[in-house]
Amino acid sequence: MRAAPVRFLNAAAWPLTIWSSLTHLEKHADDDYVERTSPIVATAIAFWICAAVLVAVVMLGGGFNVLSDDGVVSLAPRWARTVSGVLWFFLPVLYVVGLWLYTARDEAYRR
């Protein structure tokens, strides 16, 4: 049984720690472990894709701000602001959903 702070840190870092749980799939082939792990892996893949696209949009289409007579003017393209806004919405949502899935599976299958 692991201590509560270690379990919390493991759950909080679920986008990284989920990959180590894939090594336990052959031990649980006949029960719900695989069925509960697959959605978490899919959420982790979506989380990392969303994070990578967000970084790419910010780096490539982020533009920069210029001080003019009317105040600060952003030279970022409109699509970059829109896409980054959508990604900033979905990234925390994916994180919370993955955290919930991870902790639900961790409670059901204690190590």
Beta strands, then each sheet from edge to edge (+ up, - down):
strand 1: 65-68
strand 2: 71-74
sheet 1: 1+ 2-
end
